[in-house]
Amino acid sequence: MTASRATPALPAQQTTGPYRITMACLGNICRSPVADVVMNDRLVSAGLDGAVAVDSCGTAGWHVGKSMDDRSAATLTAAGYDPTRHRAQQFRREWLLERDLVLAMDRSNLADLGGASERVRLFRDFDPLGPGGEVPDPYYGGAQGFEEVLAMVERTCDALLASLLTTVGRPGAGSPPLR
């Protein structure tokens, strides 16, 4: 696949305040917190951190309150990100009314969230190199799996940021803010 594919449109904002996005995986210790940290870093760099709020969750509650997996944290740290603020939380059904977009890391997570809809999609729907693909769970593998997940997450977050810039506008460019 080529990178020439158009970036998907974001659903209209249904919340007040910042546009709210949640990244979701199974336990909220590997994939979704990596996407949360990377996306928040991208938002700060673009000056959109006040206009867009990103968090992450797991569809299961095994790790609620815990830090992310040490291997995810080490991979992020080695790449210059700060993983220290993350604490795992579990998805709550009412979040579907409180979030503008929920992005699942794989099809099983998507099913756990109630299936695909305008506001619930696969994270990699925004990936220019693998649209509609899954972010593989690196939990039972080695360091290379965590590095591959980070590379996938970084390029997908870049594409998601492009969609947000189209929707929100560039800071200081006179574009109307989201709601």
ROSE-4610 file (N, C-alpha, C; in Angstrom, 1 decimal, always signed):
// ROSE-4610
residu = [M/M/M/T/T/T/A/A/A/S/S/S/R/R/R/A/A/A/T/T/T/P/P/P/A/A/A/L/L/L/P/P/P/A/A/A/Q/Q/Q/Q/Q/Q/T/T/T/T/T/T/G/G/G/P/P/P/Y/Y/Y/R/R/R/I/I/I/T/T/T/M/M/M/A/A/A/C/C/C/L/L/L/G/G/G/N/N/N/I/I/I/C/C/C/R/R/R/S/S/S/P/P/P/V/V/V/A/A/A/D/D/D/V/V/V/V/V/V/M/M/M/N/N/N/D/D/D/R/R/R/L/L/L/V/V/V/S/S/S/A/A/A/G/G/G/L/L/L/D/D/D/G/G/G/A/A/A/V/V/V/A/A/A/V/V/V/D/D/D/S/S/S/C/C/C/G/G/G/T/T/T/A/A/A/G/G/G/W/W/W/H/H/H/V/V/V/G/G/G/K/K/K/S/S/S/M/M/M/D/D/D/D/D/D/R/R/R/S/S/S/A/A/A/A/A/A/T/T/T/L/L/L/T/T/T/A/A/A/A/A/A/G/G/G/Y/Y/Y/D/D/D/P/P/P/T/T/T/R/R/R/H/H/H/R/R/R/A/A/A/Q/Q/Q/Q/Q/Q/F/F/F/R/R/R/R/R/R/E/E/E/W/W/W/L/L/L/L/L/L/E/E/E/R/R/R/D/D/D/L/L/L/V/V/V/L/L/L/A/A/A/M/M/M/D/D/D/R/R/R/S/S/S/N/N/N/L/L/L/A/A/A/D/D/D/L/L/L/G/G/G/G/G/G/A/A/A/S/S/S/E/E/E/R/R/R/V/V/V/R/R/R/L/L/L/F/F/F/R/R/R/D/D/D/F/F/F/D/D/D/P/P/P/L/L/L/G/G/G/P/P/P/G/G/G/G/G/G/E/E/E/V/V/V/P/P/P/D/D/D/P/P/P/Y/Y/Y/Y/Y/Y/G/G/G/G/G/G/A/A/A/Q/Q/Q/G/G/G/F/F/F/E/E/E/E/E/E/V/V/V/L/L/L/A/A/A/M/M/M/V/V/V/E/E/E/R/R/R/T/T/T/C/C/C/D/D/D/A/A/A/L/L/L/L/L/L/A/A/A/S/S/S/L/L/L/L/L/L/T/T/T/T/T/T/V/V/V/G/G/G/R/R/R/P/P/P/G/G/G/A/A/A/G/G/G/S/S/S/P/P/P/P/P/P/L/L/L/R/R/R]
num = [1/1/1/2/2/2/3/3/3/4/4/4/5/5/5/6/6/6/7/7/7/8/8/8/9/9/9/10/10/10/11/11/11/12/12/12/13/13/13/14/14/14/15/15/15/16/16/16/17/17/17/18/18/18/19/19/19/20/20/20/21/21/21/22/22/22/23/23/23/24/24/24/25/25/25/26/26/26/27/27/27/28/28/28/29/29/29/30/30/30/31/31/31/32/32/32/33/33/33/34/34/34/35/35/35/36/36/36/37/37/37/38/38/38/39/39/39/40/40/40/41/41/41/42/42/42/43/43/43/44/44/44/45/45/45/46/46/46/47/47/47/48/48/48/49/49/49/50/50/50/51/51/51/52/52/52/53/53/53/54/54/54/55/55/55/56/56/56/57/57/57/58/58/58/59/59/59/60/60/60/61/61/61/62/62/62/63/63/63/64/64/64/65/65/65/66/66/66/67/67/67/68/68/68/69/69/69/70/70/70/71/71/71/72/72/72/73/73/73/74/74/74/75/75/75/76/76/76/77/77/77/78/78/78/79/79/79/80/80/80/81/81/81/82/82/82/83/83/83/84/84/84/85/85/85/86/86/86/87/87/87/88/88/88/89/89/89/90/90/90/91/91/91/92/92/92/93/93/93/94/94/94/95/95/95/96/96/96/97/97/97/98/98/98/99/99/99/100/100/100/101/101/101/102/102/102/103/103/103/104/104/104/105/105/105/106/106/106/107/107/107/108/108/108/109/109/109/110/110/110/111/111/111/112/112/112/113/113/113/114/114/114/115/115/115/116/116/116/117/117/117/118/118/118/119/119/119/120/120/120/121/121/121/122/122/122/123/123/123/124/124/124/125/125/125/126/126/126/127/127/127/128/128/128/129/129/129/130/130/130/131/131/131/132/132/132/133/133/133/134/134/134/135/135/135/136/136/136/137/137/137/138/138/138/139/139/139/140/140/140/141/141/141/142/142/142/143/143/143/144/144/144/145/145/145/146/146/146/147/147/147/148/148/148/149/149/149/150/150/150/151/151/151/152/152/152/153/153/153/154/154/154/155/155/155/156/156/156/157/157/157/158/158/158/159/159/159/160/160/160/161/161/161/162/162/162/163/163/163/164/164/164/165/165/165/166/166/166/167/167/167/168/168/168/169/169/169/170/170/170/171/171/171/172/172/172/173/173/173/174/174/174/175/175/175/176/176/176/177/177/177/178/178/178/179/179/179]
x = [+0.8/+0.0/+0.9/+0.4/+1.2/+0.6/+1.5/+1.1/+0.2/-0.3/-1.1/-2.5/-2.9/-4.3/-4.8/-6.0/-6.5/-6.7/-6.4/-6.7/-8.2/-8.7/-10.1/-10.6/-11.8/-12.4/-12.8/-12.7/-13.0/-14.5/-15.2/-16.6/-16.7/-17.8/-18.1/-18.0/-17.6/-17.5/-18.9/-19.0/-20.2/-20.1/-18.9/-18.6/-18.4/-18.4/-18.0/-16.5/-15.9/-14.4/-13.6/-12.5/-11.6/-12.2/-11.7/-12.1/-11.5/-12.3/-11.8/-11.6/-10.4/-10.0/-9.5/-10.0/-9.5/-8.9/-7.7/-7.1/-7.4/-7.7/-8.1/-7.4/-7.0/-6.4/-7.0/-6.4/-7.0/-6.7/-5.4/-5.1/-4.6/-4.5/-4.0/-2.6/-1.7/-0.4/+0.7/+0.3/+1.2/+0.9/-0.1/-0.3/-1.0/-2.2/-2.9/-2.2/-1.4/-0.7/+0.4/+1.0/+2.0/+1.4/+0.2/-0.5/-0.9/-1.3/-1.7/-0.5/+0.6/+1.8/+2.3/+2.4/+2.8/+1.9/+0.6/-0.4/-0.3/-0.2/-0.2/+1.1/+2.2/+3.4/+3.2/+2.6/+2.3/+1.4/+0.4/-0.5/+0.2/+1.1/+1.9/+2.8/+3.5/+4.3/+3.5/+2.3/+1.5/+0.7/+0.8/+0.1/-1.4/-1.8/-3.2/-3.6/-2.6/-2.9/-4.1/-4.4/-5.6/-6.9/-6.8/-8.0/-8.3/-7.4/-7.6/-7.1/-8.0/-7.6/-7.5/-6.4/-6.3/-6.0/-6.6/-6.3/-6.3/-6.2/-6.2/-6.9/-7.3/-8.0/-7.8/-8.2/-8.2/-9.7/-10.0/-11.3/-11.5/-10.3/-10.3/-9.7/-10.0/-9.6/-8.4/-7.7/-6.6/-5.6/-5.3/-4.1/-4.5/-5.8/-6.2/-5.3/-4.9/-4.0/-2.5/-2.2/-0.8/-0.1/+1.2/+2.0/+2.0/+2.5/+2.5/+3.6/+3.5/+4.5/+5.9/+6.9/+8.2/+8.9/+8.5/+9.1/+8.5/+7.2/+6.6/+7.3/+7.4/+8.0/+9.4/+10.2/+11.6/+11.7/+10.8/+10.8/+10.5/+9.5/+9.1/+10.3/+10.8/+11.9/+13.1/+13.5/+14.6/+14.3/+13.0/+12.7/+12.4/+12.6/+12.5/+11.2/+10.3/+9.0/+9.0/+8.0/+7.9/+6.7/+6.9/+5.8/+5.4/+5.9/+5.8/+4.4/+3.6/+2.3/+1.2/+1.4/+0.3/+0.0/-1.4/-1.9/-3.1/-3.1/-4.1/-5.5/-6.5/-7.9/-8.7/-9.9/-10.8/-11.8/-12.1/-13.2/-14.5/-15.3/-16.6/-17.6/-18.7/-19.6/-20.1/-20.2/-20.7/-19.6/-18.4/-17.4/-17.8/-18.7/-19.1/-19.9/-20.5/-21.1/-20.2/-19.1/-18.2/-16.9/-16.8/-15.6/-16.1/-15.3/-15.6/-15.2/-14.1/-13.6/-12.9/-13.2/-12.5/-11.8/-10.5/-9.7/-9.2/-9.7/-9.3/-8.0/-7.1/-5.9/-6.1/-7.1/-7.3/-8.8/-9.2/-10.6/-11.3/-10.5/-11.1/-11.4/-10.5/-10.8/-12.0/-12.1/-13.2/-14.5/-14.5/-15.7/-16.1/-15.1/-15.3/-15.9/-15.6/-16.2/-17.6/-18.1/-19.4/-19.4/-18.3/-18.2/-17.9/-17.6/-17.3/-18.5/-18.3/-19.4/-18.7/-19.4/-18.8/-17.8/-18.0/-17.1/-16.2/-16.4/-15.5/-14.9/-13.6/-12.9/-11.6/-11.0/-9.6/-8.6/-7.7/-6.6/-5.9/-5.7/-4.9/-5.8/-7.0/-7.8/-7.1/-6.3/-5.6/-4.2/-3.8/-2.4/-2.3/-1.4/-1.3/-0.7/+0.0/+0.7/-0.1/-1.1/-1.8/-3.2/-4.0/-5.3/-6.2/-6.8/-7.7/-7.0/-5.7/-5.0/-5.1/-4.4/-4.4/-3.0/-3.0/-1.7/-1.4/-0.4/-0.2/+0.2/-0.3/+0.0/+1.5/+2.4/+3.8/+4.0/+3.0/+3.2/+4.0/+3.7/+4.4/+5.6/+6.1/+7.2/+8.4/+9.4/+10.6/+10.6/+11.7/+11.8/+11.5/+11.8/+11.5/+10.0/+9.2/+7.7/+7.3/+7.9/+7.6/+8.1/+9.2/+9.8/+8.9/+8.4/+7.5/+6.2/+5.7/+4.4/+4.7/+5.8/+6.1/+6.1/+6.8/+6.9/+5.5/+4.7/+3.4/+2.5/+2.7/+1.9/+2.4/+3.7/+4.1/+3.6/+3.6/+3.2/+1.6/+0.9/-0.5/-0.9/-0.2/-0.4/-0.2/+0.9/+1.1/-0.1/-0.6/-1.8/-3.0/-3.2/-4.3/-4.2/-3.0/-2.7/-3.1/-2.8/-3.1/-4.6/-5.4/-6.9/-7.3/-6.7/-7.0/-6.7/-5.6/-5.2/-6.3/-6.8/-7.8/-9.1/-9.4/-10.7/-10.5/-9.5/-9.3/-8.7/-7.8/-7.1/-5.7/-4.9/-3.5/-3.6/-3.0/-3.0/-2.6/-3.3/-2.9/-3.2/-3.9/-4.2/-5.6/-6.3/-7.6/-8.7/-8.4/-9.4/-10.3/-11.6/-12.5/-12.1/-12.2/-11.9/-13.0/-12.8/-13.9/-14.9/-16.1/-17.2/-16.8]
y = [-1.2/+0.0/+1.2/+2.3/+3.5/+4.5/+5.6/+6.6/+7.7/+7.5/+8.5/+8.4/+7.5/+7.3/+8.5/+9.0/+10.2/+9.8/+10.8/+10.6/+10.6/+9.7/+9.6/+10.9/+11.2/+12.3/+11.9/+12.9/+12.7/+12.9/+12.2/+12.5/+13.9/+14.5/+15.8/+15.7/+16.8/+16.8/+16.7/+15.8/+15.7/+16.2/+16.5/+17.0/+18.5/+19.1/+20.4/+20.5/+21.6/+21.6/+21.0/+20.4/+19.9/+18.7/+18.4/+17.2/+16.1/+15.0/+14.0/+12.7/+12.1/+10.8/+9.9/+8.6/+7.6/+6.5/+6.0/+4.9/+3.7/+2.5/+1.4/+0.1/-0.7/-2.0/-2.9/-4.1/-5.0/-4.6/-4.4/-4.2/-2.8/-1.9/-0.6/-0.5/-1.4/-1.3/-1.4/-1.7/-1.8/-0.9/-1.2/-0.5/+0.8/+0.8/+2.1/+3.2/+2.8/+3.9/+4.4/+3.6/+4.1/+5.1/+4.8/+5.7/+6.9/+6.8/+8.0/+8.9/+8.4/+9.2/+9.9/+9.1/+9.6/+10.7/+10.5/+11.4/+12.7/+12.6/+13.8/+14.6/+13.9/+14.6/+15.3/+14.7/+15.3/+16.6/+16.5/+17.6/+18.8/+18.5/+19.6/+20.3/+19.5/+20.0/+20.9/+20.5/+21.2/+22.4/+22.5/+23.5/+23.2/+22.0/+21.6/+20.9/+20.9/+20.2/+20.8/+22.1/+22.6/+22.4/+22.0/+21.8/+20.4/+19.5/+18.0/+17.4/+16.5/+15.7/+14.3/+13.6/+12.2/+11.4/+10.3/+9.4/+7.9/+7.0/+5.6/+4.7/+3.5/+2.6/+1.2/+0.3/-1.2/-1.6/-2.6/-3.2/-4.1/-4.6/-5.4/-4.6/-5.0/-4.3/-4.8/-5.8/-6.4/-5.5/-4.4/-3.6/-2.2/-2.0/-0.6/+0.0/+1.2/+1.9/+1.6/+0.7/+0.3/+1.2/+1.3/+1.9/+1.0/+1.6/+0.7/-0.3/-1.3/-2.4/-1.8/-2.3/-1.8/-1.8/-2.7/-2.7/-1.6/-1.3/-0.2/+1.1/+1.2/+2.4/+2.6/+1.5/+1.6/+2.0/+1.5/+1.8/+3.3/+3.8/+5.2/+6.1/+5.7/+6.5/+6.6/+5.5/+5.4/+6.3/+6.5/+7.3/+8.8/+9.1/+10.5/+10.9/+10.0/+10.3/+10.1/+10.6/+10.5/+9.6/+8.4/+7.4/+7.4/+8.3/+8.2/+8.5/+9.3/+9.7/+8.7/+7.7/+6.8/+5.9/+5.8/+4.8/+4.1/+2.8/+2.1/+2.3/+2.4/+2.5/+1.6/+1.3/+0.5/+1.3/+0.9/+1.5/+1.4/+2.5/+2.5/+2.8/+2.1/+2.3/+3.8/+4.5/+5.9/+6.8/+6.3/+7.1/+7.2/+6.4/+6.5/+7.8/+8.4/+9.7/+10.8/+10.5/+11.5/+11.7/+10.8/+10.9/+11.1/+11.9/+12.1/+11.0/+10.3/+9.2/+8.2/+6.9/+5.9/+5.0/+4.8/+4.0/+2.7/+1.6/+0.3/-0.2/-0.9/-1.4/-2.6/-3.4/-4.6/-4.9/-5.9/-6.2/-6.8/-7.5/-8.0/-6.8/-5.8/-4.6/-3.9/-3.8/-3.2/-3.9/-5.2/-5.9/-5.7/-5.6/-5.4/-4.0/-3.1/-1.7/-1.6/-2.7/-2.7/-2.7/-2.8/-2.8/-1.4/-1.5/-0.3/+0.6/+1.9/+2.9/+4.2/+5.2/+6.5/+6.9/+6.7/+7.2/+6.1/+4.9/+3.8/+3.1/+3.2/+2.7/+2.0/+1.4/+0.8/+2.0/+2.0/+3.0/+3.1/+1.9/+1.9/+2.3/+2.6/+3.2/+4.5/+5.1/+6.3/+6.1/+4.8/+4.4/+4.5/+5.4/+5.5/+4.2/+3.4/+2.2/+1.0/+1.0/-0.2/+0.1/+0.9/+1.3/+0.1/+0.1/-1.0/-2.2/-2.1/-3.2/-3.1/-4.0/-4.1/-3.8/-3.2/-3.0/-4.3/-5.1/-6.4/-6.2/-7.1/-7.0/-7.6/-6.7/-7.2/-7.9/-8.0/-8.4/-9.7/-10.7/-12.0/-12.2/-11.1/-11.1/-10.4/-10.1/-9.4/-8.0/-7.3/-5.9/-5.4/-6.2/-5.8/-5.6/-6.3/-6.1/-4.8/-4.3/-3.0/-1.9/-2.1/-1.1/-1.0/-2.2/-2.2/-1.5/-1.7/-1.0/+0.5/+0.9/+2.3/+3.0/+2.3/+2.9/+3.0/+2.0/+1.9/+3.0/+3.2/+4.2/+5.6/+5.8/+7.2/+7.6/+6.7/+7.2/+7.3/+6.5/+6.6/+7.9/+8.2/+9.5/+10.7/+10.6/+11.7/+11.9/+10.8/+10.9/+11.4/+10.9/+11.4/+12.9/+13.3/+14.7/+15.6/+15.0/+15.7/+15.9/+14.9/+15.0/+16.0/+16.0/+17.0/+18.4/+18.6/+19.9/+20.4/+19.5/+19.9/+20.3/+19.5/+19.8/+21.0/+21.0/+22.1/+23.3/+23.1/+24.2/+24.4/+25.1/+25.3/+26.5/+26.3/+27.3/+28.7/+29.7/+31.1/+31.4/+30.4/+30.7/+31.2/+31.5/+32.1/+31.1/+29.8/+28.8/+28.7/+28.4/+28.3/+27.1/+27.3/+26.2/+25.2/+23.9/+23.0/+23.5/+23.4/+23.8/+24.7]
z = [+0.0/+0.0/+0.0/-0.6/-0.6/+0.4/+0.6/+1.6/+0.9/-0.3/-1.0/-0.6/+0.2/+0.6/+1.4/+1.2/+1.9/+3.4/+4.3/+5.7/+5.9/+6.7/+7.0/+7.7/+7.5/+8.2/+9.6/+10.5/+11.9/+12.1/+13.0/+13.3/+13.9/+13.7/+14.3/+15.8/+16.4/+17.9/+18.5/+19.6/+20.3/+21.7/+22.1/+23.5/+23.5/+24.7/+24.8/+25.3/+25.1/+25.4/+24.3/+24.7/+23.7/+23.0/+21.7/+21.0/+21.8/+22.1/+23.0/+22.3/+22.4/+21.8/+22.8/+22.8/+23.7/+22.8/+23.2/+22.6/+23.4/+22.8/+23.6/+23.2/+24.2/+23.9/+25.0/+25.2/+26.2/+27.6/+28.0/+29.4/+29.7/+28.7/+28.8/+29.5/+29.1/+29.6/+28.4/+27.2/+26.1/+25.0/+24.1/+22.9/+23.1/+23.8/+23.9/+24.7/+25.7/+26.4/+25.5/+24.7/+23.7/+22.8/+22.2/+21.3/+22.1/+23.3/+24.1/+24.3/+24.7/+24.9/+23.6/+22.5/+21.3/+20.8/+20.8/+20.3/+21.1/+22.4/+23.3/+23.0/+22.7/+22.3/+21.0/+20.0/+18.7/+18.9/+19.8/+20.0/+20.6/+21.6/+22.2/+21.1/+20.3/+19.3/+18.3/+18.0/+17.0/+17.7/+19.0/+19.7/+19.8/+19.7/+19.8/+21.2/+22.1/+23.4/+24.1/+23.9/+24.6/+23.8/+22.5/+21.7/+21.6/+21.9/+21.7/+23.0/+23.6/+24.8/+24.4/+24.8/+24.4/+25.7/+25.9/+27.0/+26.4/+27.3/+26.9/+27.9/+27.5/+28.4/+27.9/+28.8/+28.4/+28.5/+27.7/+27.8/+28.9/+29.5/+30.7/+31.9/+33.1/+34.2/+35.0/+34.4/+35.2/+35.7/+35.0/+35.3/+35.8/+36.2/+36.6/+37.7/+37.4/+38.4/+38.2/+37.4/+37.2/+36.1/+36.2/+35.1/+33.9/+32.8/+31.6/+31.7/+30.9/+30.8/+30.7/+31.5/+31.5/+30.1/+29.2/+27.9/+27.0/+27.2/+26.5/+27.0/+28.3/+28.8/+28.4/+28.4/+27.9/+26.5/+25.6/+24.2/+24.0/+24.7/+24.6/+25.1/+26.3/+26.8/+25.9/+25.3/+24.3/+23.1/+22.8/+21.6/+22.0/+23.3/+23.7/+24.3/+24.6/+25.1/+26.6/+27.3/+28.8/+29.1/+29.5/+29.8/+31.3/+32.1/+33.5/+34.1/+33.3/+33.9/+33.7/+32.9/+32.6/+33.8/+34.0/+34.9/+34.2/+34.2/+33.4/+34.0/+33.1/+33.4/+32.5/+32.9/+32.2/+31.5/+30.3/+29.5/+30.2/+30.2/+30.7/+29.6/+29.5/+28.4/+28.2/+29.3/+29.1/+28.4/+28.3/+27.5/+26.1/+25.6/+24.2/+24.0/+25.1/+25.0/+25.4/+26.0/+26.5/+25.6/+24.6/+23.7/+22.3/+21.6/+20.2/+19.3/+19.7/+18.9/+19.8/+19.7/+20.4/+19.4/+19.5/+18.6/+19.2/+18.7/+19.2/+18.5/+19.2/+18.6/+17.8/+18.0/+17.2/+17.1/+16.3/+16.1/+17.4/+18.2/+19.4/+20.4/+20.5/+21.3/+20.7/+19.4/+18.7/+19.1/+19.1/+19.4/+20.9/+21.8/+23.2/+23.4/+22.5/+22.6/+22.0/+21.5/+20.9/+19.4/+18.8/+17.3/+16.7/+15.4/+14.7/+14.5/+14.6/+14.3/+13.9/+13.7/+13.3/+14.3/+15.6/+16.7/+17.2/+16.8/+17.3/+16.1/+16.0/+14.8/+15.3/+14.3/+14.5/+14.5/+15.3/+15.3/+14.0/+13.4/+12.1/+10.9/+11.1/+10.0/+9.5/+10.4/+10.1/+9.6/+9.6/+9.2/+7.6/+7.1/+5.6/+5.0/+5.8/+5.2/+5.4/+6.3/+6.6/+7.1/+6.3/+6.8/+7.1/+8.2/+8.6/+9.3/+9.4/+10.0/+11.6/+12.2/+13.6/+14.2/+15.4/+16.0/+16.8/+16.4/+17.1/+18.6/+19.4/+20.8/+21.0/+21.5/+21.7/+23.0/+23.9/+25.3/+25.4/+24.6/+24.7/+23.9/+23.3/+22.4/+23.0/+22.2/+22.6/+22.3/+22.5/+22.4/+21.0/+19.9/+18.6/+18.3/+19.0/+18.8/+19.4/+20.5/+21.0/+20.1/+19.5/+18.6/+17.3/+16.8/+15.7/+16.0/+17.2/+17.6/+17.6/+18.2/+18.3/+16.9/+16.0/+14.6/+14.0/+14.1/+13.6/+14.2/+15.5/+16.3/+15.9/+15.7/+15.3/+14.0/+13.0/+11.7/+11.7/+12.4/+12.5/+13.3/+14.3/+15.0/+14.2/+13.3/+12.4/+11.4/+10.9/+10.0/+10.8/+12.0/+12.9/+13.1/+13.4/+13.6/+12.4/+11.2/+10.0/+9.9/+10.3/+10.3/+11.3/+12.5/+13.5/+13.1/+12.4/+11.9/+10.9/+10.1/+9.1/+9.8/+10.9/+11.6/+12.6/+13.3/+14.3/+13.7/+12.7/+12.1/+12.8/+12.2/+12.7/+13.7/+14.9/+15.9/+15.3/+15.7/+15.2/+13.8/+13.1/+11.7/+11.5/+12.6/+12.5/+12.2/+12.3/+12.1/+13.3/+13.1/+14.2/+15.1/+16.4/+17.3/+17.2/+17.6/+17.7/+18.8/+18.5/+19.3/+20.4]
